[in-house]
Amino acid sequence: MGSNASVLLVRKPSGTTSFSSLGIIKRTVDRKVGHTGTLDKFAQGLLVVLTGSMTRLNPLFLGLPKRYRATIRFGVETDTLDPTGNVVRKAEPPSLQCIDEMIQRGFLGTIEQEPPVYSAIHVGGRRASELARQGQTVKMESRMVTIHAFTVVSYDGSSLVCDLEVSKGTYVRSIARDLANACGSCGSLTFLERTAVGPFSLDEAVEADDVHGLLESVGHSGELLLRLPETGRFLVPSSDIKMMDNGKVSPALVSLDEKVSPKWGVVYDGEGSLRYVIDCGAGRIVCQIGGKGR
C-alpha cells in the first residue's frame, strides 16, 4: 500500500459495477481511487482510473469523447433499455434502409436526448433508477449531446452492430431507444463495449484483476497525461523543487516540447521523475506526485 498517484487504463468486465471493478486497485495501488466516467453494470470496456493525488485531475478528462461498439436489438424494448430489464414493448424490426435514413436525419451531430429512467442521474436528490424501481413516475430532463460518428457494422434483420463516437453525457441506451422509435419500431441494447476515451484505447487496458499489470502501469502515467489535449511537458530546475513542494509554481520551468501555451503542464525533475501537474493558465499546482519513473 502506498501513494501511487497514477493514471490507469482498466478493462471492466460485463456483470460488475464500475465501483466494484476498482476494488483490487484500492488494495494494491492506492486507497484513493476514482474514475473519469462510469459504465453500466451490463457494459464492458475501458475505464480511465485515477489514483492517489491524481484523482484531482478529473477536469483534464471531463470533455473527452468516448467510442463504443454496441448491439441494438430492434423489435424488443426493455424498461432498462438493456438486457437486464423486463420486456415492455415489442414491434416489427425496421429495414436497414430505414435505419440508415434515420441515422442520417437525426442521429449525427448535436441532438437533444432524454436520458434513461434507469440511470444514476439524480432527480429530487435521489437516483432516478431508485425511484423507477419503486414504481414512481420519473421525468427526465433532456440534454444536448453530440454524436460525432455512427457507423453501421452489420445488421441481421433484428440486431444492429454499430460503432459510435459520442460526447460526454451521451447515453447509448437512449440512442437505441430513440433510433428504434424513429424507425417506427422499438429497441434496446444487448451489448455495449467502450472502446476508447479520447486518445486512450481499450487495446491498451489492463484487466481489472491483473495486479502485476496494474502496478506496472503506474509507471506510464506521465506518458498518458501527455496525450491529453492542451497538455505540455516541462522541466523544473532542481533549485526550485522545494518551492514547488511548498505549493508555488516555479517561474523558471523549461518547456520540453513545442506546444504553444498549453492549458496543463506535466512537470518532471532532472532525473526524469514526474513531480507535478500544473494549471498553466491559473499558475497553480493541481497535484504533486512522489516517486520516480512516473
VEXDREN-2710 file (C-alpha; in Angstrom, 1 decimal):
% VEXDREN-2710
k/r/px/py/pz
1/MET/0.0/0.0/0.0
2/GLY/1.4/3.4/-0.9
3/SER/0.9/6.8/-2.5
4/ASN/0.9/5.6/-6.1
5/ALA/-0.5/8.6/-7.9
6/SER/-1.4/7.3/-11.3
7/VAL/-3.5/7.2/-14.5
8/LEU/-4.6/3.6/-15.3
9/LEU/-6.3/2.2/-18.3
10/VAL/-8.5/-0.6/-17.0
11/ARG/-10.7/-3.2/-18.7
12/LYS/-14.0/-3.6/-16.9
13/PRO/-15.8/-6.9/-17.4
14/SER/-19.5/-7.2/-18.0
15/GLY/-21.6/-8.0/-14.9
16/THR/-19.7/-5.9/-12.4
17/THR/-20.2/-2.3/-11.5
18/SER/-17.6/0.3/-12.2
19/PHE/-17.2/0.9/-8.5
20/SER/-16.6/-2.8/-7.7
21/SER/-14.1/-3.0/-10.5
22/LEU/-11.8/-0.7/-8.5
23/GLY/-11.6/-2.9/-5.5
24/ILE/-8.2/-4.6/-6.4
25/ILE/-6.8/-1.2/-7.4
26/LYS/-7.7/0.2/-4.0
27/ARG/-6.0/-2.8/-2.2
28/THR/-2.8/-2.9/-4.4
29/VAL/-2.2/0.5/-5.9
30/ASP/-3.7/3.2/-3.7
31/ARG/-6.7/3.5/-1.4
32/LYS/-7.7/6.8/-3.0
33/VAL/-9.3/5.8/-6.4
34/GLY/-11.7/7.4/-8.8
35/HIS/-12.7/7.0/-12.5
36/THR/-13.4/9.6/-15.2
37/GLY/-16.7/8.1/-16.5
38/THR/-18.8/5.2/-15.3
39/LEU/-20.0/2.2/-17.3
40/ASP/-23.4/0.4/-16.7
41/LYS/-23.1/-3.0/-15.0
42/PHE/-24.0/-4.9/-18.1
43/ALA/-21.5/-3.0/-20.2
44/GLN/-17.8/-3.7/-20.5
45/GLY/-14.7/-1.9/-21.8
46/LEU/-12.4/0.9/-20.9
47/LEU/-12.3/2.7/-17.6
48/VAL/-9.8/5.5/-17.1
49/VAL/-8.9/5.3/-13.5
50/LEU/-7.1/7.9/-11.3
51/THR/-5.4/7.1/-8.0
52/GLY/-3.7/9.0/-5.2
53/SER/-3.2/12.7/-5.7
54/MET/-4.0/12.3/-9.4
55/THR/-7.7/11.9/-8.5
56/ARG/-7.6/15.7/-8.6
57/LEU/-7.0/15.6/-12.4
58/ASN/-10.6/14.6/-13.3
59/PRO/-11.1/18.0/-15.0
60/LEU/-8.5/17.1/-17.6
61/PHE/-10.6/14.2/-18.8
62/LEU/-14.1/15.5/-18.5
63/GLY/-14.6/16.7/-22.1
64/LEU/-13.1/13.7/-23.9
65/PRO/-15.3/12.0/-26.4
66/LYS/-16.0/8.3/-26.0
67/ARG/-16.2/5.5/-28.6
68/TYR/-18.4/2.4/-28.3
69/ARG/-19.2/-0.9/-30.0
70/ALA/-22.9/-1.5/-29.5
71/THR/-25.5/-4.0/-30.5
72/ILE/-29.1/-2.7/-30.8
73/ARG/-31.9/-5.3/-30.9
74/PHE/-34.8/-3.9/-32.8
75/GLY/-38.3/-5.1/-32.1
76/VAL/-37.9/-5.6/-28.3
77/GLU/-37.6/-2.8/-25.7
78/THR/-36.9/-3.4/-22.0
79/ASP/-37.6/-1.0/-19.2
80/THR/-33.9/-0.5/-18.5
81/LEU/-33.1/-0.4/-22.3
82/ASP/-30.5/-3.1/-21.7
83/PRO/-30.5/-7.0/-21.4
84/THR/-31.1/-6.9/-17.6
85/GLY/-34.6/-5.4/-17.8
86/ASN/-38.1/-6.6/-18.3
87/VAL/-39.7/-6.5/-21.8
88/VAL/-42.2/-3.7/-22.0
89/ARG/-42.7/-3.4/-25.8
90/LYS/-42.5/-5.5/-29.0
91/ALA/-42.8/-4.5/-32.6
92/GLU/-41.6/-5.4/-36.1
93/PRO/-37.9/-4.6/-36.7
94/PRO/-37.2/-2.0/-39.4
95/SER/-35.3/-2.4/-42.6
96/LEU/-31.6/-1.5/-42.9
97/GLN/-32.6/1.2/-45.4
98/CYS/-34.9/2.8/-42.8
99/ILE/-32.2/2.6/-40.1
100/ASP/-29.6/4.3/-42.4
101/GLU/-32.0/7.0/-43.3
102/MET/-32.9/7.8/-39.7
103/ILE/-29.3/7.8/-38.6
104/GLN/-28.5/10.5/-41.3
105/ARG/-31.6/12.5/-40.4
106/GLY/-31.4/12.7/-36.7
107/PHE/-28.5/10.8/-35.1
108/LEU/-25.4/12.7/-36.2
109/GLY/-24.2/16.0/-34.8
110/THR/-25.7/17.8/-31.8
111/ILE/-29.1/16.4/-30.8
112/GLU/-31.5/16.6/-27.8
113/GLN/-31.5/13.4/-25.8
114/GLU/-33.6/12.2/-22.8
115/PRO/-31.5/10.0/-20.5
116/PRO/-32.9/6.6/-19.5
117/VAL/-35.1/6.5/-16.4
118/TYR/-32.9/3.7/-15.1
119/SER/-29.7/5.8/-14.7
120/ALA/-27.6/7.3/-11.9
121/ILE/-28.9/10.8/-12.6
122/HIS/-30.3/12.4/-9.6
123/VAL/-33.9/13.6/-9.6
124/GLY/-35.1/15.5/-6.5
125/GLY/-32.0/14.4/-4.6
126/ARG/-32.3/10.6/-5.4
127/ARG/-31.2/8.4/-8.2
128/ALA/-33.7/8.1/-11.0
129/SER/-33.2/4.3/-11.1
130/GLU/-34.1/4.0/-7.4
131/LEU/-37.3/6.0/-7.9
132/ALA/-38.2/3.9/-11.0
133/ARG/-37.7/0.6/-9.2
134/GLN/-40.1/1.9/-6.5
135/GLY/-42.7/2.3/-9.2
136/GLN/-42.6/6.1/-9.3
137/THR/-43.1/8.0/-12.5
138/VAL/-39.8/9.9/-13.2
139/LYS/-39.5/12.8/-15.6
140/MET/-36.0/13.0/-17.1
141/GLU/-34.8/16.4/-18.4
142/SER/-33.4/16.3/-21.9
143/ARG/-29.9/17.4/-22.6
144/MET/-27.9/18.4/-25.6
145/VAL/-25.3/15.8/-26.7
146/THR/-23.2/15.2/-29.8
147/ILE/-22.9/12.1/-31.9
148/HIS/-19.6/12.6/-33.7
149/ALA/-19.8/9.3/-35.7
150/PHE/-22.4/6.5/-36.2
151/THR/-21.1/3.6/-38.3
152/VAL/-23.2/0.5/-39.1
153/VAL/-21.1/-2.7/-38.9
154/SER/-23.7/-5.3/-39.6
155/TYR/-27.5/-6.0/-39.5
156/ASP/-29.2/-9.4/-39.5
157/GLY/-32.7/-8.1/-39.7
158/SER/-33.1/-7.5/-35.9
159/SER/-29.7/-6.9/-34.3
160/LEU/-27.6/-3.9/-35.5
161/VAL/-23.9/-3.9/-34.6
162/CYS/-22.6/-0.4/-34.8
163/ASP/-19.6/1.9/-33.7
164/LEU/-20.3/5.2/-32.1
165/GLU/-18.3/8.2/-31.1
166/VAL/-20.1/10.5/-28.7
167/SER/-19.7/13.4/-26.4
168/LYS/-19.7/13.4/-22.6
169/GLY/-23.1/12.7/-21.1
170/THR/-24.4/10.7/-24.1
171/TYR/-26.4/7.6/-23.3
172/VAL/-26.1/4.9/-25.9
173/ARG/-29.1/3.2/-24.4
174/SER/-31.1/6.3/-25.3
175/ILE/-29.7/6.3/-28.8
176/ALA/-31.0/2.7/-29.2
177/ARG/-34.5/3.6/-27.9
178/ASP/-34.8/6.8/-30.0
179/LEU/-33.4/5.4/-33.2
180/ALA/-35.9/2.4/-33.0
181/ASN/-38.8/4.8/-32.3
182/ALA/-37.8/7.0/-35.2
183/CYS/-38.0/3.9/-37.4
184/GLY/-41.5/3.1/-36.2
185/SER/-40.3/0.2/-34.1
186/CYS/-38.8/-0.2/-30.6
187/GLY/-35.4/-1.4/-29.3
188/SER/-32.8/-1.7/-26.6
189/LEU/-29.2/-2.7/-26.2
190/THR/-28.0/-6.2/-25.9
191/PHE/-24.3/-5.4/-25.8
192/LEU/-22.1/-2.3/-25.1
193/GLU/-18.3/-2.0/-25.0
194/ARG/-16.4/1.2/-24.5
195/THR/-13.5/1.0/-26.9
196/ALA/-11.9/4.4/-26.4
197/VAL/-11.9/7.5/-24.2
198/GLY/-10.3/10.4/-26.1
199/PRO/-6.7/9.3/-27.0
200/PHE/-6.9/6.2/-24.8
201/SER/-7.8/2.8/-26.3
202/LEU/-9.2/-0.4/-24.9
203/ASP/-6.4/-2.3/-26.6
204/GLU/-4.0/-0.7/-24.0
205/ALA/-6.1/-1.6/-21.0
206/VAL/-5.1/-3.9/-18.2
207/GLU/-7.6/-6.4/-16.7
208/ALA/-9.2/-5.1/-13.5
209/ASP/-7.8/-8.1/-11.5
210/ASP/-4.3/-8.1/-13.1
211/VAL/-2.2/-7.0/-10.1
212/HIS/1.1/-7.1/-11.8
213/GLY/-0.2/-5.3/-14.8
214/LEU/-1.8/-2.6/-12.7
215/LEU/1.4/-1.9/-10.7
216/GLU/3.5/-1.9/-13.9
217/SER/1.1/0.6/-15.5
218/VAL/1.6/3.2/-12.7
219/GLY/5.0/4.0/-14.3
220/HIS/3.4/5.1/-17.5
221/SER/1.1/7.7/-16.1
222/GLY/3.1/10.7/-17.3
223/GLU/3.1/9.4/-20.9
224/LEU/-0.7/9.0/-20.7
225/LEU/-1.2/12.5/-19.4
226/LEU/0.9/14.0/-22.2
227/ARG/-1.6/12.6/-24.8
228/LEU/-4.3/14.8/-23.5
229/PRO/-5.2/17.9/-25.5
230/GLU/-3.6/21.2/-24.4
231/THR/-1.0/19.4/-22.3
232/GLY/2.7/20.2/-22.4
233/ARG/5.8/18.7/-20.8
234/PHE/8.1/20.8/-18.5
235/LEU/11.3/20.5/-16.6
236/VAL/11.6/22.1/-13.1
237/PRO/15.2/23.2/-12.1
238/SER/16.4/21.3/-9.1
239/SER/16.9/24.6/-7.3
240/ASP/13.1/25.2/-7.5
241/ILE/11.8/21.8/-6.4
242/LYS/11.5/22.9/-2.8
243/MET/9.5/25.9/-3.9
244/MET/7.1/23.7/-5.8
245/ASP/6.9/21.2/-3.0
246/ASN/5.6/24.2/-0.9
247/GLY/2.8/24.9/-3.5
248/LYS/4.3/27.6/-5.6
249/VAL/4.8/27.2/-9.4
250/SER/8.4/27.9/-10.4
251/PRO/8.8/30.9/-12.8
252/ALA/11.8/29.0/-14.3
253/LEU/10.0/26.0/-15.8
254/VAL/11.6/24.9/-19.0
255/SER/9.3/23.7/-21.9
256/LEU/10.4/20.3/-23.2
257/ASP/8.1/20.3/-26.3
258/GLU/6.8/22.6/-29.0
259/LYS/3.2/23.0/-27.7
260/VAL/2.3/26.7/-27.6
261/SER/0.5/27.9/-24.5
262/PRO/-0.7/24.6/-23.1
263/LYS/-3.5/24.7/-20.6
264/TRP/-2.0/21.9/-18.5
265/GLY/1.7/21.2/-17.7
266/VAL/3.2/17.8/-16.8
267/VAL/6.4/18.7/-14.8
268/TYR/9.4/16.4/-14.5
269/ASP/12.6/16.9/-12.4
270/GLY/16.1/16.5/-13.7
271/GLU/16.1/12.8/-13.0
272/GLY/13.1/12.2/-15.3
273/SER/10.6/11.7/-12.5
274/LEU/7.1/13.0/-12.8
275/ARG/6.7/15.5/-9.9
276/TYR/3.7/17.8/-10.6
277/VAL/0.8/18.6/-12.8
278/ILE/0.0/22.3/-13.1
279/ASP/-2.7/24.5/-14.4
280/CYS/-0.7/26.8/-16.7
281/GLY/-3.3/29.5/-17.1
282/ALA/-4.0/29.8/-13.4
283/GLY/-0.4/29.3/-12.4
284/ARG/-1.2/26.8/-9.7
285/ILE/-0.2/23.2/-8.9
286/VAL/-3.1/20.8/-9.4
287/CYS/-1.3/17.8/-7.8
288/GLN/2.0/16.7/-6.5
289/ILE/3.4/13.2/-7.3
290/GLY/6.0/11.4/-5.4
291/GLY/8.3/8.6/-6.5
292/LYS/10.4/8.1/-9.6
293/GLY/9.8/7.0/-13.2
294/ARG/6.2/8.0/-13.4
END
